[in-house]
């Protein structure tokens, strides 16, 4: 398994991780607002097709590391909304990402399978508008999934932003 995301179509990136713990636990970290808030974003998620998704990003919940100048626009957090497109607990979750008026949302899909005492998680983010967004999404998911793995291992993620910046530079070369 390659830790780096791959481009699987002109507008799609895919990342795969083998995470500690059973599928049910990883599912909780995807769907429970409090658990999800420790590695990605809090907010309600209606777990049925057509259900509303609200992601409230609060980066100090993920890391104590200062937010770099490049990301200061989200220093106080930001909220984005979407809708559930597929939901088959605890193995499949798919929802639109960042719905805004006049903008076509992208789509993120999580597939979970049990593999021994671990969970294989595949994240596929599609319908991305351009290369710049693909680089941003790939580096963001890479860093957020590392934070999720830290939480599953009951560790802190002290270098989240350093990780994001390094990954962004690497994905600039790879995509």
N, C-alpha and C positions, 0 to 999 in steps of 0.2 A: 504494500500500500504506500503510495506517494503522499506525503503530507501536504504537498502543494496542490491547489485546485487545478483543474484542467478545463480547457475550453472544449466543449462537446458539440457546439454548434456556433454559428457566427454571433449569436446573442446569448449564449448560455455558459455558465461556469458550474463546475461540479466539484465538491469536496467530500472526502470519505474519511471517517474516523472510526477507530475501534476504541470504545469508551469503557471505563470500569463500571460494573454493575449490570443489573438486569434491565430488560427493555422497559418494564413498568416504571423503574426509577428514572431512566432517561426521558421517557414520555412525560413524567411529572416536571422535569426541568424544561421541557418544551412548552407545557400547557399551563402549569400553575404560575400565576402572576408573580408571587413572591420568589419562588425558585428561579423563574426565568429572569427576574429583575437582577439577580446576582451575577448574571453572565451576559445578558442582552438587554431586555427592556421589560418593565412591568406593564400591566394593563389587562383589561378583561379580554377574554377570547371565548366566543360561543362555539362550542365544539360540535357543530353540525353544518352541513352544506348550506351556504348562504349566511351563516352566522358572522357577526361583526368581530373584527380584530382591531384592538387598539394597542399600539406599542408606544410606551412612554419611556424614552431613553433618559436615564439618569446616571451619567458616567461615574460620578463619585461612588455609586453603589458597586461598581465593577472594580475600580482601582483608586488608590489614594494618590497615584502619580499625577502630577500637574498636567493639565490638558495643553498640548502643543498649540502654538499660535495658529497653525493651519486649521485647527478644529475649534477655535474659540467661538464660532457661531453657534455651537451646540453645547457650550460650557454649562449653561443653565438647563440643558436638556431640550428635547424636542419630541413631538408626538406625530406618529403617522398611523394611518388607518388602512384597513383592507377588509376582505371578506373570505371566509373559508370556502374553498372550492372542492376539497376532498377531506374526509375525516374518517379513518378506520382505526380507532384506538386498539392497542397502543402501537400500531405499525406504520401508519401513514397519516401525514398531515400536510395539506397544501393550501396556501392562501395567497391572495394578491398582496403586493408589497407597495406601500406608499401611493395609495389612491389619492389623486388630486384632480380638481376640475381642469379639464383641458389637457390632461397628461394621461397617456396609457400606462397603467401600472405594470410593474414586473410581477413575477410569480416565484414564490419559494416553496420548495417541496422537500419534506423530511421523510425518509424511509428508514425504519428501524427493524433490525433482525437480531435475534439472539444468536450469539456465537460463543458457546461454552458459558463461562461466567461473565462474559463481556457483551456489549451491544455494538453492532455495526450500524453506524449512522451515515447515511448518504444525504447530503444537502445539494440540491440542484436549484440554482437561481437562473431563471430564464426570462425572455422578453426584455432584456436589457437594451437600452437605446443606442449605446455606442461603446467604443473601446474604453474611454475614460471611466464610464460607469462600471464596466466589467472589471477593471483594475481595482476600483474602489470597493466593489462588492466582494471580490475574491480576497483582498487583503482584510477587509472587515470581517467576513465570515471566518477566515483563518484565525484571526485574533480572538474573536468571540468564542469560537469552538475551543480554543486553548483555554480560555477562561472557564468555559463549561467543564472541561476535563479537570481543571483545578478544583472547581467546586465539588465535583463528584469524588475527588480524592481528598476533599476537605482541606484544601490549600487556598491561600490568597493568590491574587494575580498582581503582584506589585509592579510589573513592567508592561502593563497593557498598552499604554500609548507608545512606548519605545518599540514594542512589538509591531503595532500598527504601522509606524513610520518605516521600520525596516522591511516589513512585508510589502508595503506599498511600493518601495523601491525595487524589490525583487519581482513583484508582479508586473511592474512597468517593463521589465526585461522579458518576462515570460509570455505576456499576452500581446 
